[in-house]
Amino acid sequence: MDEQEMVTVLRHKRHDWMNQIQLIQGYASLGKQDRLMEQLEEVKEEGEQERRLLNSGAPHFSLWLLSFNWKQEQFRIRFQLKEEDIDLSRHDSVIIAYVKRMLELLDAYKVEDELYEGTLIVYRGYQPSTFSLSWEWEGSFLHAEELKQKLDQEGFISTIFEDRELSIEMTIE
C-alpha cells in the first residue's frame, strides 16, 4: 500500500467515526438515552471487531474488508470474527482470491440500482487448522439459480432463500 492509499483509508475511517460521533451527539442532545446507549454499544462492538480483524495476521484481507463499503457502490458489508485470536496469516492471499472471485460472480448477477446488504462471519472450523467464512446477502440477483450453480462450481456452498437472500459458505484449510 502506498502513501496515497493509506491517506485514503484514514480519510474514510475518520469520516465514518465522525458520522458515529454526530449520531451520539444527536441522541445526547435530544435526551434519547436508550438510543445513545445502543449507539455507543454499536461503536464499541465495531471497534472490537476491527481490532480482531487487524490482529488476525491477514493484512490484505483486513484492508480489503475495511475498505469494502467505500469501494463498492451496490454492496455493503458488516463483519464479525467469532473468536478473538483467530490466525488467518497463512491464508491471507487465498482468502483474497476467494472473496474477489465471489464478488466478481455477484457483480455479474446484480440488479442495477439494488443495494445488497451483507453480513460476514469468520469462525474456526471443526479442525484446528480450518476456518470458515459465512456470507449472507440480502437483495435480488438476476438469474439467481444460475448464480448459485456458478458459485457451487467454484467451490462455494450457496443457498438462496425466497429470491431475496443468498447464503455463501467457504471453508479454508
TIGU-378842 format. One record per atom (N, C-alpha, C): residue number from 0; residue in one letter; atom name; x, y, z. Coordinates in steps of 0.05 Angstrom, whole numbers, plus 5000, padded with zeros to 4 digits. Example, Ala and Ser with C-alpha at 12.3 -4.5 7.8 and 13.67 -1.06 7.14 Angstrom:
(0 "A" "N" (5264 4886 5156))
(0 "A" "CA" (5246 4910 5156))
(0 "A" "C" (5264 4934 5156))
(1 "S" "N" (5257 4955 5142))
(1 "S" "CA" (5273 4979 5143))
(1 "S" "C" (5258 5001 5157))
***
This chain:
(0 "M" "N" (5017 4977 5000))
(0 "M" "CA" (5000 5000 5000))
(0 "M" "C" (5018 5025 5000))
(1 "D" "N" (5012 5043 4982))
(1 "D" "CA" (5028 5067 4981))
(1 "D" "C" (5016 5089 4999))
(2 "E" "N" (5030 5111 5001))
(2 "E" "CA" (5021 5132 5020))
(2 "E" "C" (4994 5143 5013))
(3 "Q" "N" (4988 5146 4987))
(3 "Q" "CA" (4962 5157 4979))
(3 "Q" "C" (4939 5138 4987))
(4 "E" "N" (4943 5112 4984))
(4 "E" "CA" (4923 5093 4992))
(4 "E" "C" (4919 5094 5022))
(5 "M" "N" (4940 5097 5037))
(5 "M" "CA" (4938 5099 5066))
(5 "M" "C" (4923 5124 5074))
(6 "V" "N" (4928 5146 5062))
(6 "V" "CA" (4914 5171 5068))
(6 "V" "C" (4884 5167 5061))
(7 "T" "N" (4878 5154 5039))
(7 "T" "CA" (4850 5150 5032))
(7 "T" "C" (4836 5132 5052))
(8 "V" "N" (4849 5111 5061))
(8 "V" "CA" (4837 5094 5082))
(8 "V" "C" (4832 5110 5107))
(9 "L" "N" (4852 5125 5116))
(9 "L" "CA" (4849 5141 5140))
(9 "L" "C" (4827 5162 5137))
(10 "R" "N" (4825 5174 5114))
(10 "R" "CA" (4804 5194 5109))
(10 "R" "C" (4776 5181 5111))
(11 "H" "N" (4772 5159 5099))
(11 "H" "CA" (4746 5145 5101))
(11 "H" "C" (4740 5136 5129))
(12 "K" "N" (4760 5126 5143))
(12 "K" "CA" (4756 5117 5171))
(12 "K" "C" (4749 5140 5189))
(13 "R" "N" (4762 5163 5185))
(13 "R" "CA" (4756 5187 5200))
(13 "R" "C" (4728 5196 5195))
(14 "H" "N" (4720 5195 5170))
(14 "H" "CA" (4693 5203 5162))
(14 "H" "C" (4672 5185 5176))
(15 "D" "N" (4677 5159 5176))
(15 "D" "CA" (4658 5141 5190))
(15 "D" "C" (4656 5147 5220))
(16 "W" "N" (4679 5151 5232))
(16 "W" "CA" (4679 5157 5261))
(16 "W" "C" (4665 5183 5267))
(17 "M" "N" (4669 5203 5250))
(17 "M" "CA" (4655 5229 5254))
(17 "M" "C" (4625 5226 5251))
(18 "N" "N" (4616 5209 5233))
(18 "N" "CA" (4587 5204 5230))
(18 "N" "C" (4576 5191 5255))
(19 "Q" "N" (4591 5173 5266))
(19 "Q" "CA" (4582 5159 5291))
(19 "Q" "C" (4581 5179 5315))
(20 "I" "N" (4601 5196 5316))
(20 "I" "CA" (4602 5216 5338))
(20 "I" "C" (4578 5235 5335))
(21 "Q" "N" (4572 5243 5310))
(21 "Q" "CA" (4549 5261 5306))
(21 "Q" "C" (4523 5248 5315))
(22 "L" "N" (4520 5222 5309))
(22 "L" "CA" (4496 5207 5319))
(22 "L" "C" (4495 5207 5349))
(23 "I" "N" (4517 5202 5362))
(23 "I" "CA" (4518 5201 5391))
(23 "I" "C" (4511 5229 5402))
(24 "Q" "N" (4522 5250 5390))
(24 "Q" "CA" (4516 5277 5399))
(24 "Q" "C" (4486 5283 5396))
(25 "G" "N" (4475 5275 5373))
(25 "G" "CA" (4447 5279 5368))
(25 "G" "C" (4429 5266 5389))
(26 "Y" "N" (4434 5241 5395))
(26 "Y" "CA" (4418 5226 5414))
(26 "Y" "C" (4422 5239 5442))
(27 "A" "N" (4446 5248 5449))
(27 "A" "CA" (4451 5260 5475))
(27 "A" "C" (4435 5287 5477))
(28 "S" "N" (4436 5303 5456))
(28 "S" "CA" (4423 5329 5457))
(28 "S" "C" (4392 5327 5457))
(29 "L" "N" (4382 5305 5446))
(29 "L" "CA" (4353 5300 5446))
(29 "L" "C" (4344 5285 5471))
(30 "G" "N" (4363 5277 5488))
(30 "G" "CA" (4356 5263 5512))
(30 "G" "C" (4347 5234 5507))
(31 "K" "N" (4355 5223 5485))
(31 "K" "CA" (4347 5196 5478))
(31 "K" "C" (4368 5176 5489))
(32 "Q" "N" (4366 5172 5515))
(32 "Q" "CA" (4385 5156 5530))
(32 "Q" "C" (4387 5127 5519))
(33 "D" "N" (4365 5115 5512))
(33 "D" "CA" (4365 5087 5502))
(33 "D" "C" (4380 5086 5476))
(34 "R" "N" (4374 5104 5457))
(34 "R" "CA" (4387 5104 5431))
(34 "R" "C" (4416 5111 5434))
(35 "L" "N" (4422 5130 5452))
(35 "L" "CA" (4450 5137 5457))
(35 "L" "C" (4466 5113 5466))
(36 "M" "N" (4456 5098 5485))
(36 "M" "CA" (4470 5074 5495))
(36 "M" "C" (4472 5053 5474))
(37 "E" "N" (4452 5049 5457))
(37 "E" "CA" (4453 5030 5435))
(37 "E" "C" (4475 5038 5416))
(38 "Q" "N" (4476 5064 5409))
(38 "Q" "CA" (4497 5073 5390))
(38 "Q" "C" (4525 5070 5402))
(39 "L" "N" (4528 5076 5427))
(39 "L" "CA" (4554 5073 5440))
(39 "L" "C" (4562 5043 5440))
(40 "E" "N" (4544 5025 5445))
(40 "E" "CA" (4549 4997 5445))
(40 "E" "C" (4557 4988 5416))
(41 "E" "N" (4543 4998 5396))
(41 "E" "CA" (4549 4991 5368))
(41 "E" "C" (4577 5001 5361))
(42 "V" "N" (4585 5025 5369))
(42 "V" "CA" (4612 5035 5363))
(42 "V" "C" (4633 5018 5377))
(43 "K" "N" (4627 5011 5402))
(43 "K" "CA" (4646 4994 5417))
(43 "K" "C" (4650 4967 5404))
(44 "E" "N" (4628 4955 5395))
(44 "E" "CA" (4629 4928 5382))
(44 "E" "C" (4643 4930 5355))
(45 "E" "N" (4638 4951 5340))
(45 "E" "CA" (4651 4955 5314))
(45 "E" "C" (4682 4957 5319))
(46 "G" "N" (4690 4973 5339))
(46 "G" "CA" (4718 4975 5345))
(46 "G" "C" (4731 4949 5353))
(47 "E" "N" (4716 4933 5369))
(47 "E" "CA" (4726 4907 5377))
(47 "E" "C" (4729 4888 5353))
(48 "Q" "N" (4710 4889 5334))
(48 "Q" "CA" (4712 4871 5311))
(48 "Q" "C" (4735 4881 5293))
(49 "E" "N" (4739 4907 5290))
(49 "E" "CA" (4762 4917 5274))
(49 "E" "C" (4788 4908 5287))
(50 "R" "N" (4790 4909 5314))
(50 "R" "CA" (4814 4901 5328))
(50 "R" "C" (4820 4871 5322))
(51 "R" "N" (4799 4855 5324))
(51 "R" "CA" (4803 4826 5318))
(51 "R" "C" (4813 4822 5290))
(52 "L" "N" (4801 4836 5271))
(52 "L" "CA" (4809 4833 5243))
(52 "L" "C" (4838 4842 5239))
(53 "L" "N" (4845 4865 5250))
(53 "L" "CA" (4872 4875 5247))
(53 "L" "C" (4893 4857 5261))
(54 "N" "N" (4885 4843 5282))
(54 "N" "CA" (4903 4825 5296))
(54 "N" "C" (4903 4797 5284))
(55 "S" "N" (4887 4792 5263))
(55 "S" "CA" (4885 4765 5252))
(55 "S" "C" (4910 4757 5235))
(56 "G" "N" (4927 4775 5230))
(56 "G" "CA" (4951 4769 5214))
(56 "G" "C" (4947 4768 5185))
(57 "A" "N" (4924 4778 5175))
(57 "A" "CA" (4918 4778 5146))
(57 "A" "C" (4915 4807 5136))
(58 "P" "N" (4937 4820 5131))
(58 "P" "CA" (4936 4849 5124))
(58 "P" "C" (4920 4855 5098))
(59 "H" "N" (4923 4838 5078))
(59 "H" "CA" (4909 4843 5053))
(59 "H" "C" (4879 4839 5056))
(60 "F" "N" (4871 4818 5070))
(60 "F" "CA" (4842 4814 5075))
(60 "F" "C" (4831 4836 5093))
(61 "S" "N" (4847 4844 5113))
(61 "S" "CA" (4838 4865 5131))
(61 "S" "C" (4833 4891 5116))
(62 "L" "N" (4852 4898 5100))
(62 "L" "CA" (4849 4923 5084))
(62 "L" "C" (4826 4921 5065))
(63 "W" "N" (4823 4898 5052))
(63 "W" "CA" (4801 4894 5033))
(63 "W" "C" (4774 4897 5047))
(64 "L" "N" (4772 4884 5070))
(64 "L" "CA" (4746 4885 5085))
(64 "L" "C" (4740 4912 5096))
(65 "L" "N" (4760 4925 5108))
(65 "L" "CA" (4756 4952 5120))
(65 "L" "C" (4749 4973 5099))
(66 "S" "N" (4759 4969 5074))
(66 "S" "CA" (4753 4989 5054))
(66 "S" "C" (4730 4981 5035))
(67 "F" "N" (4719 4958 5040))
(67 "F" "CA" (4698 4947 5023))
(67 "F" "C" (4675 4967 5018))
(68 "N" "N" (4663 4977 5040))
(68 "N" "CA" (4640 4995 5037))
(68 "N" "C" (4646 5021 5023))
(69 "W" "N" (4670 5029 5023))
(69 "W" "CA" (4677 5054 5009))
(69 "W" "C" (4681 5050 4980))
(70 "K" "N" (4689 5026 4972))
(70 "K" "CA" (4696 5020 4944))
(70 "K" "C" (4673 5009 4928))
(71 "Q" "N" (4653 4997 4942))
(71 "Q" "CA" (4631 4984 4928))
(71 "Q" "C" (4607 5002 4927))
(72 "E" "N" (4595 5005 4904))
(72 "E" "CA" (4571 5022 4902))
(72 "E" "C" (4546 5008 4910))
(73 "Q" "N" (4544 4983 4904))
(73 "Q" "CA" (4519 4968 4909))
(73 "Q" "C" (4520 4948 4931))
(74 "F" "N" (4543 4944 4943))
(74 "F" "CA" (4546 4924 4964))
(74 "F" "C" (4555 4938 4990))
(75 "R" "N" (4543 4930 5012))
(75 "R" "CA" (4551 4939 5039))
(75 "R" "C" (4555 4914 5056))
(76 "I" "N" (4575 4915 5073))
(76 "I" "CA" (4581 4891 5090))
(76 "I" "C" (4586 4900 5119))
(77 "R" "N" (4577 4883 5137))
(77 "R" "CA" (4584 4884 5165))
(77 "R" "C" (4598 4858 5171))
(78 "F" "N" (4617 4857 5189))
(78 "F" "CA" (4632 4833 5194))
(78 "F" "C" (4635 4827 5223))
(79 "Q" "N" (4640 4802 5229))
(79 "Q" "CA" (4644 4793 5256))
(79 "Q" "C" (4664 4770 5256))
(80 "L" "N" (4685 4772 5272))
(80 "L" "CA" (4703 4749 5276))
(80 "L" "C" (4695 4737 5303))
(81 "K" "N" (4685 4712 5302))
(81 "K" "CA" (4674 4699 5326))
(81 "K" "C" (4695 4695 5348))
(82 "E" "N" (4719 4688 5340))
(82 "E" "CA" (4740 4683 5360))
(82 "E" "C" (4758 4707 5362))
(83 "E" "N" (4768 4712 5386))
(83 "E" "CA" (4785 4736 5390))
(83 "E" "C" (4812 4732 5377))
(84 "D" "N" (4823 4708 5378))
(84 "D" "CA" (4851 4704 5369))
(84 "D" "C" (4853 4687 5344))
(85 "I" "N" (4835 4690 5325))
(85 "I" "CA" (4837 4674 5301))
(85 "I" "C" (4861 4683 5284))
(86 "D" "N" (4876 4664 5275))
(86 "D" "CA" (4900 4669 5259))
(86 "D" "C" (4895 4663 5230))
(87 "L" "N" (4894 4683 5214))
(87 "L" "CA" (4889 4680 5185))
(87 "L" "C" (4914 4684 5168))
(88 "S" "N" (4937 4688 5182))
(88 "S" "CA" (4961 4696 5168))
(88 "S" "C" (4970 4678 5146))
(89 "R" "N" (4968 4652 5149))
(89 "R" "CA" (4976 4632 5129))
(89 "R" "C" (4959 4633 5104))
(90 "H" "N" (4935 4645 5107))
(90 "H" "CA" (4915 4643 5085))
(90 "H" "C" (4907 4669 5073))
(91 "D" "N" (4922 4690 5079))
(91 "D" "CA" (4914 4717 5070))
(91 "D" "C" (4910 4718 5040))
(92 "S" "N" (4928 4709 5024))
(92 "S" "CA" (4926 4711 4995))
(92 "S" "C" (4903 4692 4984))
(93 "V" "N" (4899 4669 4997))
(93 "V" "CA" (4878 4651 4989))
(93 "V" "C" (4851 4664 4995))
(94 "I" "N" (4848 4676 5018))
(94 "I" "CA" (4823 4689 5025))
(94 "I" "C" (4816 4711 5005))
(95 "I" "N" (4836 4727 4999))
(95 "I" "CA" (4832 4749 4980))
(95 "I" "C" (4823 4738 4952))
(96 "A" "N" (4836 4717 4943))
(96 "A" "CA" (4829 4705 4917))
(96 "A" "C" (4800 4696 4918))
(97 "Y" "N" (4792 4682 4939))
(97 "Y" "CA" (4764 4672 4941))
(97 "Y" "C" (4744 4695 4942))
(98 "V" "N" (4749 4715 4959))
(98 "V" "CA" (4729 4736 4963))
(98 "V" "C" (4727 4753 4938))
(99 "K" "N" (4749 4757 4924))
(99 "K" "CA" (4748 4773 4899))
(99 "K" "C" (4732 4757 4878))
(100 "R" "N" (4737 4731 4876))
(100 "R" "CA" (4722 4715 4857))
(100 "R" "C" (4692 4715 4864))
(101 "M" "N" (4686 4712 4889))
(101 "M" "CA" (4658 4712 4897))
(101 "M" "C" (4645 4739 4889))
(102 "L" "N" (4659 4761 4894))
(102 "L" "CA" (4648 4787 4887))
(102 "L" "C" (4645 4791 4857))
(103 "E" "N" (4663 4780 4842))
(103 "E" "CA" (4661 4781 4812))
(103 "E" "C" (4635 4767 4803))
(104 "L" "N" (4630 4744 4815))
(104 "L" "CA" (4605 4729 4808))
(104 "L" "C" (4580 4745 4816))
(105 "L" "N" (4580 4755 4841))
(105 "L" "CA" (4557 4771 4850))
(105 "L" "C" (4553 4795 4832))
(106 "D" "N" (4575 4808 4825))
(106 "D" "CA" (4574 4832 4809))
(106 "D" "C" (4561 4826 4781))
(107 "A" "N" (4567 4803 4770))
(107 "A" "CA" (4557 4795 4744))
(107 "A" "C" (4526 4790 4744))
(108 "Y" "N" (4515 4785 4768))
(108 "Y" "CA" (4487 4779 4770))
(108 "Y" "C" (4471 4799 4786))
(109 "K" "N" (4483 4821 4792))
(109 "K" "CA" (4469 4842 4808))
(109 "K" "C" (4448 4856 4791))
(110 "V" "N" (4428 4866 4805))
(110 "V" "CA" (4407 4882 4793))
(110 "V" "C" (4415 4911 4794))
(111 "E" "N" (4413 4925 4773))
(111 "E" "CA" (4420 4954 4773))
(111 "E" "C" (4404 4969 4794))
(112 "D" "N" (4417 4986 4808))
(112 "D" "CA" (4405 5003 4829))
(112 "D" "C" (4396 4988 4854))
(113 "E" "N" (4402 4962 4856))
(113 "E" "CA" (4396 4947 4881))
(113 "E" "C" (4419 4950 4900))
(114 "L" "N" (4413 4954 4926))
(114 "L" "CA" (4433 4956 4946))
(114 "L" "C" (4433 4929 4961))
(115 "Y" "N" (4456 4916 4961))
(115 "Y" "CA" (4459 4890 4974))
(115 "Y" "C" (4472 4893 5001))
(116 "E" "N" (4457 4886 5022))
(116 "E" "CA" (4466 4887 5049))
(116 "E" "C" (4477 4860 5057))
(117 "G" "N" (4502 4859 5066))
(117 "G" "CA" (4514 4834 5073))
(117 "G" "C" (4525 4832 5101))
(118 "T" "N" (4527 4808 5110))
(118 "T" "CA" (4540 4802 5136))
(118 "T" "C" (4560 4780 5131))
(119 "L" "N" (4584 4784 5142))
(119 "L" "CA" (4605 4763 5141))
(119 "L" "C" (4611 4755 5169))
(120 "I" "N" (4612 4729 5173))
(120 "I" "CA" (4621 4718 5199))
(120 "I" "C" (4644 4699 5193))
(121 "V" "N" (4666 4704 5207))
(121 "V" "CA" (4690 4688 5205))
(121 "V" "C" (4693 4672 5230))
(122 "Y" "N" (4696 4645 5228))
(122 "Y" "CA" (4697 4628 5251))
(122 "Y" "C" (4715 4604 5246))
(123 "R" "N" (4725 4593 5268))
(123 "R" "CA" (4741 4569 5265))
(123 "R" "C" (4724 4545 5256))
(124 "G" "N" (4737 4528 5241))
(124 "G" "CA" (4723 4504 5232))
(124 "G" "C" (4725 4482 5252))
(125 "Y" "N" (4717 4458 5244))
(125 "Y" "CA" (4718 4435 5262))
(125 "Y" "C" (4747 4426 5268))
(126 "Q" "N" (4764 4429 5249))
(126 "Q" "CA" (4792 4423 5252))
(126 "Q" "C" (4807 4448 5261))
(127 "P" "N" (4827 4446 5278))
(127 "P" "CA" (4841 4470 5288))
(127 "P" "C" (4854 4486 5265))
(128 "S" "N" (4861 4473 5243))
(128 "S" "CA" (4874 4488 5221))
(128 "S" "C" (4855 4499 5201))
(129 "T" "N" (4829 4496 5205))
(129 "T" "CA" (4809 4506 5185))
(129 "T" "C" (4793 4529 5197))
(130 "F" "N" (4782 4544 5179))
(130 "F" "CA" (4764 4565 5187))
(130 "F" "C" (4744 4569 5164))
(131 "S" "N" (4722 4582 5170))
(131 "S" "CA" (4701 4586 5150))
(131 "S" "C" (4693 4616 5149))
(132 "L" "N" (4684 4624 5126))
(132 "L" "CA" (4673 4650 5122))
(132 "L" "C" (4644 4646 5113))
(133 "S" "N" (4626 4657 5127))
(133 "S" "CA" (4597 4654 5122))
(133 "S" "C" (4586 4681 5114))
(134 "W" "N" (4576 4683 5090))
(134 "W" "CA" (4565 4708 5079))
(134 "W" "C" (4535 4706 5076))
(135 "E" "N" (4521 4726 5084))
(135 "E" "CA" (4492 4728 5080))
(135 "E" "C" (4487 4754 5065))
(136 "W" "N" (4475 4753 5042))
(136 "W" "CA" (4469 4776 5025))
(136 "W" "C" (4439 4779 5022))
(137 "E" "N" (4429 4803 5027))
(137 "E" "CA" (4401 4808 5023))
(137 "E" "C" (4398 4826 4998))
(138 "G" "N" (4381 4818 4980))
(138 "G" "CA" (4376 4832 4955))
(138 "G" "C" (4371 4811 4933))
(139 "S" "N" (4358 4820 4912))
(139 "S" "CA" (4351 4803 4890))
(139 "S" "C" (4374 4803 4869))
(140 "F" "N" (4380 4779 4859))
(140 "F" "CA" (4401 4776 4839))
(140 "F" "C" (4387 4766 4813))
(141 "L" "N" (4398 4775 4790))
(141 "L" "CA" (4388 4765 4765))
(141 "L" "C" (4395 4736 4762))
(142 "H" "N" (4377 4720 4752))
(142 "H" "CA" (4382 4691 4747))
(142 "H" "C" (4395 4678 4771))
(143 "A" "N" (4382 4680 4794))
(143 "A" "CA" (4393 4672 4819))
(143 "A" "C" (4402 4642 4819))
(144 "E" "N" (4386 4625 4807))
(144 "E" "CA" (4394 4597 4806))
(144 "E" "C" (4420 4592 4790))
(145 "E" "N" (4422 4607 4768))
(145 "E" "CA" (4447 4605 4752))
(145 "E" "C" (4471 4615 4769))
(146 "L" "N" (4467 4637 4784))
(146 "L" "CA" (4488 4647 4801))
(146 "L" "C" (4496 4626 4822))
(147 "K" "N" (4476 4613 4834))
(147 "K" "CA" (4481 4592 4854))
(147 "K" "C" (4497 4570 4841))
(148 "Q" "N" (4490 4561 4817))
(148 "Q" "CA" (4505 4540 4804))
(148 "Q" "C" (4534 4548 4799))
(149 "K" "N" (4539 4573 4791))
(149 "K" "CA" (4566 4582 4786))
(149 "K" "C" (4582 4583 4812))
(150 "L" "N" (4570 4593 4833))
(150 "L" "CA" (4583 4593 4859))
(150 "L" "C" (4591 4565 4868))
(151 "D" "N" (4572 4547 4865))
(151 "D" "CA" (4577 4519 4873))
(151 "D" "C" (4599 4507 4856))
(152 "Q" "N" (4600 4513 4830))
(152 "Q" "CA" (4621 4502 4813))
(152 "Q" "C" (4648 4513 4821))
(153 "E" "N" (4649 4536 4832))
(153 "E" "CA" (4674 4549 4841))
(153 "E" "C" (4683 4539 4868))
(154 "G" "N" (4667 4522 4881))
(154 "G" "CA" (4675 4511 4907))
(154 "G" "C" (4662 4524 4931))
(155 "F" "N" (4645 4543 4926))
(155 "F" "CA" (4629 4555 4948))
(155 "F" "C" (4605 4537 4953))
(156 "I" "N" (4593 4540 4977))
(156 "I" "CA" (4568 4527 4983))
(156 "I" "C" (4548 4549 4986))
(157 "S" "N" (4528 4549 4968))
(157 "S" "CA" (4509 4571 4968))
(157 "S" "C" (4480 4561 4969))
(158 "T" "N" (4464 4578 4981))
(158 "T" "CA" (4435 4573 4984))
(158 "T" "C" (4420 4599 4979))
(159 "I" "N" (4398 4597 4965))
(159 "I" "CA" (4381 4620 4960))
(159 "I" "C" (4354 4616 4975))
(160 "F" "N" (4346 4637 4989))
(160 "F" "CA" (4322 4637 5004))
(160 "F" "C" (4302 4657 4993))
(161 "E" "N" (4280 4648 4983))
(161 "E" "CA" (4258 4665 4973))
(161 "E" "C" (4267 4687 4954))
(162 "D" "N" (4287 4682 4938))
(162 "D" "CA" (4297 4701 4918))
(162 "D" "C" (4306 4727 4929))
(163 "R" "N" (4310 4730 4955))
(163 "R" "CA" (4318 4755 4967))
(163 "R" "C" (4342 4752 4985))
(164 "E" "N" (4350 4728 4991))
(164 "E" "CA" (4373 4724 5008))
(164 "E" "C" (4391 4702 4997))
(165 "L" "N" (4417 4708 4996))
(165 "L" "CA" (4437 4690 4986))
(165 "L" "C" (4457 4684 5008))
(166 "S" "N" (4460 4659 5014))
(166 "S" "CA" (4479 4650 5035))
(166 "S" "C" (4502 4636 5021))
(167 "I" "N" (4526 4644 5028))
(167 "I" "CA" (4550 4632 5015))
(167 "I" "C" (4569 4624 5038))
(168 "E" "N" (4578 4599 5037))
(168 "E" "CA" (4597 4589 5056))
(168 "E" "C" (4623 4581 5041))
(169 "M" "N" (4645 4588 5054))
(169 "M" "CA" (4671 4578 5043))
(169 "M" "C" (4688 4569 5067))
(170 "T" "N" (4700 4546 5064))
(170 "T" "CA" (4718 4536 5084))
(170 "T" "C" (4746 4534 5073))
(171 "I" "N" (4765 4543 5089))
(171 "I" "CA" (4793 4544 5081))
(171 "I" "C" (4809 4527 5100))
(172 "E" "N" (4826 4510 5089))
(172 "E" "CA" (4842 4492 5106))
(172 "E" "C" (4871 4501 5105))
***
